[in-house]
Amino acid sequence: MVIGAPNQELVNVNEVIRGMIVFLRSGATQFAVLIRTELAADVPQVMGDRVQLQQVLMNLMMNRVDAIKDVRATCKLTVQSQRGEDGQLLISVRDTRVGLPTRQADKIFQCVLYHQD
């Protein structure tokens, strides 16, 4: 598969989020995961590749659904967009499950390298 250069265009992130939720809602409902949004009306459009943004959001949302689908209680997945203090766009995907322990959070991006002689 050949991947071309990103298609740069102005993207309405709230539209992309809504589209991904429509796409994923039936699968999430099957696992008793409720999806909700908190989309700010004043978020700026961003220059980027719509398809890549869709893929990132889908991966984030599917990872959360996959992580919480075996919980016996109904869980909520919230996707939020907002304008940051410095005017930039902030997007978050969070759920109602217990998160990563604080003592492990600073190690999440560490990797272990093994040396083989």
N, CA, C and O atoms as a GROMACS GRO file, in nm:
protein
  468
    1MET      N    1   0.084  -0.118   0.000
    1MET     CA    2   0.000   0.000   0.000
    1MET      C    3   0.089   0.124   0.000
    1MET      O    4   0.182   0.134   0.080
    2VAL      N    5   0.061   0.216  -0.087
    2VAL     CA    6   0.138   0.340  -0.097
    2VAL      C    7   0.057   0.451  -0.032
    2VAL      O    8  -0.060   0.474  -0.063
    3ILE      N    9   0.123   0.518   0.059
    3ILE     CA   10   0.057   0.628   0.128
    3ILE      C   11   0.111   0.758   0.071
    3ILE      O   12   0.232   0.780   0.068
    4GLY      N   13   0.020   0.843   0.025
    4GLY     CA   14   0.061   0.969  -0.034
    4GLY      C   15   0.085   1.075   0.071
    4GLY      O   16   0.071   1.051   0.191
    5ALA      N   17   0.121   1.191   0.024
    5ALA     CA   18   0.142   1.304   0.114
    5ALA      C   19   0.009   1.343   0.178
    5ALA      O   20  -0.097   1.329   0.116
    6PRO      N   21   0.015   1.391   0.300
    6PRO     CA   22  -0.109   1.436   0.364
    6PRO      C   23  -0.180   1.541   0.281
    6PRO      O   24  -0.117   1.626   0.218
    7ASN      N   25  -0.312   1.535   0.281
    7ASN     CA   26  -0.394   1.631   0.208
    7ASN      C   27  -0.429   1.744   0.305
    7ASN      O   28  -0.522   1.732   0.385
    8GLN      N   29  -0.355   1.852   0.298
    8GLN     CA   30  -0.374   1.964   0.390
    8GLN      C   31  -0.495   2.048   0.349
    8GLN      O   32  -0.505   2.094   0.236
    9GLU      N   33  -0.584   2.067   0.444
    9GLU     CA   34  -0.704   2.149   0.423
    9GLU      C   35  -0.751   2.201   0.557
    9GLU      O   36  -0.710   2.151   0.661
   10LEU      N   37  -0.838   2.302   0.556
   10LEU     CA   38  -0.899   2.348   0.680
   10LEU      C   39  -1.000   2.245   0.726
   10LEU      O   40  -1.088   2.204   0.650
   11VAL      N   41  -0.988   2.202   0.851
   11VAL     CA   42  -1.072   2.095   0.904
   11VAL      C   43  -1.149   2.146   1.025
   11VAL      O   44  -1.092   2.206   1.116
   12ASN      N   45  -1.279   2.122   1.024
   12ASN     CA   46  -1.363   2.149   1.140
   12ASN      C   47  -1.358   2.025   1.229
   12ASN      O   48  -1.421   1.924   1.199
   13VAL      N   49  -1.283   2.034   1.337
   13VAL     CA   50  -1.259   1.919   1.423
   13VAL      C   51  -1.389   1.869   1.486
   13VAL      O   52  -1.406   1.748   1.502
   14ASN      N   53  -1.479   1.958   1.522
   14ASN     CA   54  -1.606   1.914   1.581
   14ASN      C   55  -1.685   1.826   1.483
   14ASN      O   56  -1.748   1.729   1.524
   15GLU      N   57  -1.682   1.861   1.354
   15GLU     CA   58  -1.748   1.778   1.253
   15GLU      C   59  -1.685   1.640   1.246
   15GLU      O   60  -1.755   1.539   1.237
   16VAL      N   61  -1.552   1.635   1.251
   16VAL     CA   62  -1.482   1.507   1.245
   16VAL      C   63  -1.518   1.423   1.368
   16VAL      O   64  -1.543   1.303   1.355
   17ILE      N   65  -1.520   1.484   1.485
   17ILE     CA   66  -1.555   1.412   1.608
   17ILE      C   67  -1.697   1.357   1.597
   17ILE      O   68  -1.721   1.240   1.628
   18ARG      N   69  -1.791   1.440   1.554
   18ARG     CA   70  -1.931   1.393   1.540
   18ARG      C   71  -1.940   1.275   1.444
   18ARG      O   72  -2.011   1.178   1.470
   19GLY      N   73  -1.868   1.284   1.332
   19GLY     CA   74  -1.868   1.175   1.235
   19GLY      C   75  -1.813   1.046   1.291
   19GLY      O   76  -1.867   0.938   1.265
   20MET      N   77  -1.706   1.054   1.368
   20MET     CA   78  -1.647   0.935   1.428
   20MET      C   79  -1.741   0.873   1.532
   20MET      O   80  -1.747   0.750   1.546
   21ILE      N   81  -1.812   0.956   1.603
   21ILE     CA   82  -1.906   0.904   1.704
   21ILE      C   83  -2.021   0.833   1.637
   21ILE      O   84  -2.063   0.727   1.683
   22VAL      N   85  -2.073   0.888   1.529
   22VAL     CA   86  -2.180   0.820   1.454
   22VAL      C   87  -2.128   0.684   1.406
   22VAL      O   88  -2.200   0.584   1.414
   23PHE      N   89  -2.007   0.682   1.357
   23PHE     CA   90  -1.946   0.559   1.305
   23PHE      C   91  -1.926   0.454   1.415
   23PHE      O   92  -1.945   0.336   1.391
   24LEU      N   93  -1.887   0.497   1.534
   24LEU     CA   94  -1.851   0.403   1.642
   24LEU      C   95  -1.962   0.375   1.743
   24LEU      O   96  -1.950   0.283   1.824
   25ARG      N   97  -2.068   0.452   1.739
   25ARG     CA   98  -2.170   0.443   1.844
   25ARG      C   99  -2.232   0.304   1.858
   25ARG      O  100  -2.248   0.256   1.970
   26SER      N  101  -2.267   0.237   1.749
   26SER     CA  102  -2.333   0.107   1.760
   26SER      C  103  -2.240   0.004   1.823
   26SER      O  104  -2.285  -0.078   1.904
   27GLY      N  105  -2.113   0.006   1.787
   27GLY     CA  106  -2.018  -0.087   1.847
   27GLY      C  107  -1.998  -0.060   1.995
   27GLY      O  108  -1.987  -0.153   2.075
   28ALA      N  109  -1.994   0.068   2.032
   28ALA     CA  110  -1.977   0.104   2.173
   28ALA      C  111  -2.100   0.065   2.254
   28ALA      O  112  -2.087   0.016   2.366
   29THR      N  113  -2.218   0.087   2.198
   29THR     CA  114  -2.343   0.053   2.267
   29THR      C  115  -2.350  -0.097   2.294
   29THR      O  116  -2.401  -0.139   2.397
   30GLN      N  117  -2.300  -0.175   2.202
   30GLN     CA  118  -2.298  -0.321   2.218
   30GLN      C  119  -2.222  -0.361   2.345
   30GLN      O  120  -2.255  -0.462   2.406
   31PHE      N  121  -2.122  -0.283   2.385
   31PHE     CA  122  -2.042  -0.312   2.503
   31PHE      C  123  -2.082  -0.225   2.623
   31PHE      O  124  -2.005  -0.213   2.718
   32ALA      N  125  -2.200  -0.166   2.621
   32ALA     CA  126  -2.252  -0.082   2.729
   32ALA      C  127  -2.161   0.038   2.756
   32ALA      O  128  -2.141   0.077   2.871
   33VAL      N  129  -2.108   0.096   2.649
   33VAL     CA  130  -2.028   0.216   2.660
   33VAL      C  131  -2.109   0.330   2.598
   33VAL      O  132  -2.142   0.328   2.480
   34LEU      N  133  -2.139   0.430   2.679
   34LEU     CA  134  -2.212   0.547   2.632
   34LEU      C  135  -2.111   0.652   2.585
   34LEU      O  136  -2.016   0.684   2.658
   35ILE      N  137  -2.130   0.704   2.467
   35ILE     CA  138  -2.041   0.807   2.414
   35ILE      C  139  -2.111   0.941   2.421
   35ILE      O  140  -2.225   0.956   2.377
   36ARG      N  141  -2.041   1.039   2.477
   36ARG     CA  142  -2.096   1.174   2.482
   36ARG      C  143  -1.989   1.273   2.439
   36ARG      O  144  -1.870   1.244   2.439
   37THR      N  145  -2.035   1.390   2.402
   37THR     CA  146  -1.942   1.493   2.359
   37THR      C  147  -1.959   1.619   2.442
   37THR      O  148  -2.066   1.647   2.496
   38GLU      N  149  -1.850   1.693   2.450
   38GLU     CA  150  -1.848   1.827   2.507
   38GLU      C  151  -1.768   1.911   2.407
   38GLU      O  152  -1.648   1.931   2.423
   39LEU      N  153  -1.838   1.959   2.305
   39LEU     CA  154  -1.771   2.028   2.196
   39LEU      C  155  -1.793   2.179   2.207
   39LEU      O  156  -1.906   2.228   2.201
   40ALA      N  157  -1.684   2.250   2.223
   40ALA     CA  158  -1.692   2.396   2.233
   40ALA      C  159  -1.722   2.456   2.096
   40ALA      O  160  -1.669   2.411   1.995
   41ALA      N  161  -1.807   2.556   2.095
   41ALA     CA  162  -1.847   2.619   1.969
   41ALA      C  163  -1.738   2.709   1.913
   41ALA      O  164  -1.738   2.740   1.793
   42ASP      N  165  -1.645   2.752   1.998
   42ASP     CA  166  -1.546   2.851   1.954
   42ASP      C  167  -1.411   2.791   1.916
   42ASP      O  168  -1.312   2.864   1.908
   43VAL      N  169  -1.405   2.659   1.891
   43VAL     CA  170  -1.276   2.601   1.854
   43VAL      C  171  -1.240   2.641   1.711
   43VAL      O  172  -1.327   2.647   1.623
   44PRO      N  173  -1.113   2.668   1.688
   44PRO     CA  174  -1.072   2.709   1.553
   44PRO      C  175  -1.064   2.589   1.459
   44PRO      O  176  -1.042   2.476   1.502
   45GLN      N  177  -1.082   2.616   1.331
   45GLN     CA  178  -1.054   2.513   1.232
   45GLN      C  179  -0.902   2.497   1.228
   45GLN      O  180  -0.828   2.591   1.256
   46VAL      N  181  -0.858   2.378   1.193
   46VAL     CA  182  -0.715   2.354   1.187
   46VAL      C  183  -0.676   2.311   1.047
   46VAL      O  184  -0.756   2.255   0.972
   47MET      N  185  -0.552   2.339   1.011
   47MET     CA  186  -0.499   2.295   0.884
   47MET      C  187  -0.443   2.155   0.906
   47MET      O  188  -0.355   2.135   0.989
   48GLY      N  189  -0.495   2.058   0.831
   48GLY     CA  190  -0.447   1.922   0.847
   48GLY      C  191  -0.512   1.828   0.748
   48GLY      O  192  -0.585   1.870   0.659
   49ASP      N  193  -0.484   1.702   0.766
   49ASP     CA  194  -0.540   1.598   0.682
   49ASP      C  195  -0.660   1.536   0.754
   49ASP      O  196  -0.644   1.474   0.859
   50ARG      N  197  -0.778   1.554   0.699
   50ARG     CA  198  -0.903   1.507   0.761
   50ARG      C  199  -0.898   1.356   0.787
   50ARG      O  200  -0.939   1.311   0.895
   51VAL      N  201  -0.850   1.280   0.692
   51VAL     CA  202  -0.848   1.133   0.706
   51VAL      C  203  -0.754   1.092   0.819
   51VAL      O  204  -0.786   1.002   0.897
   52GLN      N  205  -0.638   1.157   0.828
   52GLN     CA  206  -0.545   1.124   0.937
   52GLN      C  207  -0.605   1.159   1.072
   52GLN      O  208  -0.589   1.084   1.168
   53LEU      N  209  -0.674   1.272   1.080
   53LEU     CA  210  -0.739   1.310   1.204
   53LEU      C  211  -0.848   1.209   1.240
   53LEU      O  212  -0.861   1.172   1.357
   54GLN      N  213  -0.925   1.165   1.144
   54GLN     CA  214  -1.028   1.064   1.168
   54GLN      C  215  -0.964   0.935   1.221
   54GLN      O  216  -1.017   0.874   1.314
   55GLN      N  217  -0.851   0.896   1.164
   55GLN     CA  218  -0.784   0.774   1.207
   55GLN      C  219  -0.734   0.785   1.350
   55GLN      O  220  -0.747   0.692   1.429
   56VAL      N  221  -0.676   0.900   1.384
   56VAL     CA  222  -0.628   0.921   1.521
   56VAL      C  223  -0.744   0.916   1.620
   56VAL      O  224  -0.736   0.847   1.722
   57LEU      N  225  -0.851   0.988   1.590
   57LEU     CA  226  -0.967   0.988   1.680
   57LEU      C  227  -1.028   0.850   1.691
   57LEU      O  228  -1.066   0.807   1.800
   58MET      N  229  -1.040   0.779   1.580
   58MET     CA  230  -1.097   0.645   1.584
   58MET      C  231  -1.010   0.553   1.669
   58MET      O  232  -1.062   0.475   1.749
   59ASN      N  233  -0.878   0.561   1.654
   59ASN     CA  234  -0.789   0.478   1.734
   59ASN      C  235  -0.802   0.509   1.883
   59ASN      O  236  -0.810   0.418   1.965
   60LEU      N  237  -0.804   0.638   1.917
   60LEU     CA  238  -0.820   0.676   2.058
   60LEU      C  239  -0.952   0.626   2.115
   60LEU      O  240  -0.955   0.569   2.224
   61MET      N  241  -1.060   0.646   2.041
   61MET     CA  242  -1.191   0.607   2.091
   61MET      C  243  -1.205   0.454   2.096
   61MET      O  244  -1.260   0.401   2.192
   62MET      N  245  -1.156   0.385   1.995
   62MET     CA  246  -1.165   0.238   1.996
   62MET      C  247  -1.077   0.178   2.106
   62MET      O  248  -1.115   0.078   2.167
   63ASN      N  249  -0.961   0.237   2.132
   63ASN     CA  250  -0.877   0.189   2.241
   63ASN      C  251  -0.949   0.202   2.375
   63ASN      O  252  -0.942   0.113   2.459
   64ARG      N  253  -1.019   0.314   2.394
   64ARG     CA  254  -1.093   0.333   2.520
   64ARG      C  255  -1.209   0.235   2.527
   64ARG      O  256  -1.231   0.174   2.632
   65VAL      N  257  -1.285   0.218   2.419
   65VAL     CA  258  -1.396   0.123   2.418
   65VAL      C  259  -1.344  -0.016   2.447
   65VAL      O  260  -1.402  -0.090   2.526
   66ASP      N  261  -1.234  -0.053   2.384
   66ASP     CA  262  -1.176  -0.186   2.404
   66ASP      C  263  -1.131  -0.205   2.549
   66ASP      O  264  -1.146  -0.314   2.604
   67ALA      N  265  -1.077  -0.101   2.609
   67ALA     CA  266  -1.028  -0.109   2.747
   67ALA      C  267  -1.142  -0.119   2.849
   67ALA      O  268  -1.124  -0.178   2.955
   68ILE      N  269  -1.257  -0.063   2.818
   68ILE     CA  270  -1.366  -0.061   2.916
   68ILE      C  271  -1.480  -0.156   2.883
   68ILE      O  272  -1.576  -0.163   2.959
   69LYS      N  273  -1.472  -0.228   2.774
   69LYS     CA  274  -1.585  -0.311   2.731
   69LYS      C  275  -1.613  -0.429   2.823
   69LYS      O  276  -1.726  -0.479   2.825
   70ASP      N  277  -1.514  -0.475   2.898
   70ASP     CA  278  -1.534  -0.590   2.985
   70ASP      C  279  -1.580  -0.552   3.126
   70ASP      O  280  -1.602  -0.640   3.210
   71VAL      N  281  -1.593  -0.424   3.151
   71VAL     CA  282  -1.643  -0.378   3.281
   71VAL      C  283  -1.790  -0.413   3.290
   71VAL      O  284  -1.864  -0.396   3.193
   72ARG      N  285  -1.833  -0.460   3.402
   72ARG     CA  286  -1.971  -0.506   3.416
   72ARG      C  287  -2.072  -0.390   3.419
   72ARG      O  288  -2.189  -0.410   3.386
   73ALA      N  289  -2.028  -0.274   3.456
   73ALA     CA  290  -2.118  -0.159   3.463
   73ALA      C  291  -2.108  -0.077   3.335
   73ALA      O  292  -2.011  -0.087   3.260
   74THR      N  293  -2.209   0.003   3.310
   74THR     CA  294  -2.207   0.094   3.196
   74THR      C  295  -2.101   0.201   3.221
   74THR      O  296  -2.094   0.259   3.329
   75CYS      N  297  -2.019   0.226   3.121
   75CYS     CA  298  -1.915   0.328   3.130
   75CYS      C  299  -1.944   0.438   3.029
   75CYS      O  300  -2.014   0.417   2.930
   76LYS      N  301  -1.890   0.555   3.057
   76LYS     CA  302  -1.905   0.668   2.966
   76LYS      C  303  -1.772   0.701   2.902
   76LYS      O  304  -1.668   0.702   2.968
   77LEU      N  305  -1.776   0.729   2.775
   77LEU     CA  306  -1.661   0.777   2.700
   77LEU      C  307  -1.696   0.920   2.657
   77LEU      O  308  -1.798   0.943   2.593
   78THR      N  309  -1.611   1.014   2.694
   78THR     CA  310  -1.637   1.154   2.662
   78THR      C  311  -1.528   1.207   2.569
   78THR      O  312  -1.409   1.192   2.596
   79VAL      N  313  -1.572   1.268   2.460
   79VAL     CA  314  -1.480   1.332   2.367
   79VAL      C  315  -1.507   1.482   2.379
   79VAL      O  316  -1.620   1.528   2.364
   80GLN      N  317  -1.400   1.557   2.405
   80GLN     CA  318  -1.415   1.699   2.431
   80GLN      C  319  -1.324   1.779   2.339
   80GLN      O  320  -1.210   1.741   2.313
   81SER      N  321  -1.376   1.890   2.291
   81SER     CA  322  -1.293   1.988   2.220
   81SER      C  323  -1.307   2.120   2.293
   81SER      O  324  -1.414   2.155   2.343
   82GLN      N  325  -1.197   2.194   2.299
   82GLN     CA  326  -1.202   2.326   2.362
   82GLN      C  327  -1.086   2.410   2.312
   82GLN      O  328  -0.988   2.359   2.258
   83ARG      N  329  -1.099   2.537   2.333
   83ARG     CA  330  -0.992   2.631   2.297
   83ARG      C  331  -0.906   2.650   2.421
   83ARG      O  332  -0.957   2.682   2.529
   84GLY      N  333  -0.774   2.630   2.404
   84GLY     CA  334  -0.681   2.648   2.514
   84GLY      C  335  -0.659   2.794   2.545
   84GLY      O  336  -0.703   2.882   2.470
   85GLU      N  337  -0.592   2.821   2.656
   85GLU     CA  338  -0.565   2.959   2.698
   85GLU      C  339  -0.489   3.038   2.593
   85GLU      O  340  -0.509   3.159   2.577
   86ASP      N  341  -0.401   2.970   2.521
   86ASP     CA  342  -0.322   3.039   2.420
   86ASP      C  343  -0.386   3.033   2.281
   86ASP      O  344  -0.320   3.064   2.181
   87GLY      N  345  -0.514   2.992   2.274
   87GLY     CA  346  -0.587   2.990   2.149
   87GLY      C  347  -0.577   2.861   2.071
   87GLY      O  348  -0.644   2.845   1.968
   88GLN      N  349  -0.495   2.769   2.117
   88GLN     CA  350  -0.483   2.644   2.042
   88GLN      C  351  -0.598   2.550   2.072
   88GLN      O  352  -0.669   2.566   2.171
   89LEU      N  353  -0.616   2.453   1.986
   89LEU     CA  354  -0.723   2.355   1.997
   89LEU      C  355  -0.679   2.241   2.088
   89LEU      O  356  -0.570   2.187   2.072
   90LEU      N  357  -0.765   2.204   2.183
   90LEU     CA  358  -0.739   2.091   2.272
   90LEU      C  359  -0.848   1.987   2.251
   90LEU      O  360  -0.967   2.021   2.253
   91ILE      N  361  -0.809   1.862   2.232
   91ILE     CA  362  -0.904   1.752   2.218
   91ILE      C  363  -0.870   1.649   2.323
   91ILE      O  364  -0.753   1.615   2.341
   92SER      N  365  -0.970   1.598   2.394
   92SER     CA  366  -0.945   1.492   2.491
   92SER      C  367  -1.046   1.380   2.471
   92SER      O  368  -1.161   1.403   2.433
   93VAL      N  369  -1.001   1.259   2.498
   93VAL     CA  370  -1.084   1.140   2.495
   93VAL      C  371  -1.063   1.074   2.630
   93VAL      O  372  -0.952   1.032   2.662
   94ARG      N  373  -1.169   1.064   2.710
   94ARG     CA  374  -1.154   1.006   2.844
   94ARG      C  375  -1.274   0.918   2.876
   94ARG      O  376  -1.380   0.929   2.815
   95ASP      N  377  -1.254   0.830   2.973
   95ASP     CA  378  -1.363   0.743   3.014
   95ASP      C  379  -1.376   0.747   3.166
   95ASP      O  380  -1.299   0.814   3.234
   96THR      N  381  -1.474   0.675   3.217
   96THR     CA  382  -1.504   0.680   3.360
   96THR      C  383  -1.434   0.570   3.440
   96THR      O  384  -1.460   0.556   3.559
   97ARG      N  385  -1.348   0.495   3.377
   97ARG     CA  386  -1.274   0.392   3.450
   97ARG      C  387  -1.160   0.453   3.528
   97ARG      O  388  -1.120   0.567   3.504
   98VAL      N  389  -1.108   0.375   3.621
   98VAL     CA  390  -0.990   0.416   3.697
   98VAL      C  391  -0.873   0.421   3.601
   98VAL      O  392  -0.854   0.330   3.520
   99GLY      N  393  -0.795   0.526   3.609
   99GLY     CA  394  -0.684   0.544   3.517
   99GLY      C  395  -0.557   0.476   3.562
   99GLY      O  396  -0.557   0.392   3.652
  100LEU      N  397  -0.450   0.514   3.498
  100LEU     CA  398  -0.318   0.462   3.527
  100LEU      C  399  -0.272   0.515   3.663
  100LEU      O  400  -0.289   0.634   3.690
  101PRO      N  401  -0.215   0.430   3.748
  101PRO     CA  402  -0.167   0.479   3.878
  101PRO      C  403  -0.064   0.591   3.859
  101PRO      O  404   0.018   0.586   3.768
  102THR      N  405  -0.069   0.690   3.945
  102THR     CA  406   0.019   0.807   3.934
  102THR      C  407   0.165   0.768   3.926
  102THR      O  408   0.241   0.827   3.849
  103ARG      N  409   0.206   0.670   4.004
  103ARG     CA  410   0.348   0.630   4.005
  103ARG      C  411   0.392   0.569   3.872
  103ARG      O  412   0.512   0.562   3.845
  104GLN      N  413   0.297   0.526   3.789
  104GLN     CA  414   0.332   0.468   3.659
  104GLN      C  415   0.315   0.568   3.545
  104GLN      O  416   0.368   0.546   3.435
  105ALA      N  417   0.244   0.675   3.569
  105ALA     CA  418   0.214   0.771   3.461
  105ALA      C  419   0.339   0.830   3.399
  105ALA      O  420   0.344   0.850   3.278
  106ASP      N  421   0.442   0.858   3.481
  106ASP     CA  422   0.562   0.918   3.426
  106ASP      C  423   0.649   0.816   3.351
  106ASP      O  424   0.749   0.854   3.290
  107LYS      N  425   0.613   0.690   3.356
  107LYS     CA  426   0.690   0.585   3.288
  107LYS      C  427   0.620   0.534   3.162
  107LYS      O  428   0.672   0.443   3.096
  108ILE      N  429   0.507   0.589   3.128
  108ILE     CA  430   0.427   0.534   3.019
  108ILE      C  431   0.500   0.537   2.885
  108ILE      O  432   0.478   0.451   2.800
  109PHE      N  433   0.586   0.635   2.865
  109PHE     CA  434   0.655   0.644   2.736
  109PHE      C  435   0.800   0.596   2.742
  109PHE      O  436   0.876   0.614   2.647
  110GLN      N  437   0.839   0.535   2.854
  110GLN     CA  438   0.973   0.479   2.863
  110GLN      C  439   0.976   0.345   2.790
  110GLN      O  440   0.877   0.272   2.788
  111CYS      N  441   1.087   0.316   2.732
  111CYS     CA  442   1.100   0.186   2.669
  111CYS      C  443   1.226   0.118   2.722
  111CYS      O  444   1.319   0.184   2.769
  112VAL      N  445   1.226  -0.011   2.715
  112VAL     CA  446   1.339  -0.088   2.762
  112VAL      C  447   1.414  -0.140   2.641
  112VAL      O  448   1.355  -0.200   2.551
  113LEU      N  449   1.543  -0.118   2.639
  113LEU     CA  450   1.627  -0.168   2.531
  113LEU      C  451   1.708  -0.286   2.582
  113LEU      O  452   1.770  -0.277   2.688
  114TYR      N  453   1.708  -0.391   2.509
  114TYR     CA  454   1.784  -0.509   2.547
  114TYR      C  455   1.904  -0.520   2.454
  114TYR      O  456   1.893  -0.502   2.333
  115HIS      N  457   2.015  -0.550   2.512
  115HIS     CA  458   2.137  -0.568   2.433
  115HIS      C  459   2.167  -0.717   2.427
  115HIS      O  460   2.172  -0.785   2.530
  116GLN      N  461   2.187  -0.765   2.308
  116GLN     CA  462   2.215  -0.906   2.290
  116GLN      C  463   2.354  -0.919   2.233
  116GLN      O  464   2.384  -0.861   2.128
  117ASP      N  465   2.441  -0.994   2.301
  117ASP     CA  466   2.579  -1.013   2.253
  117ASP      C  467   2.587  -1.119   2.146
  117ASP      O  468   2.695  -1.148   2.095
   0.00000   0.00000   0.00000
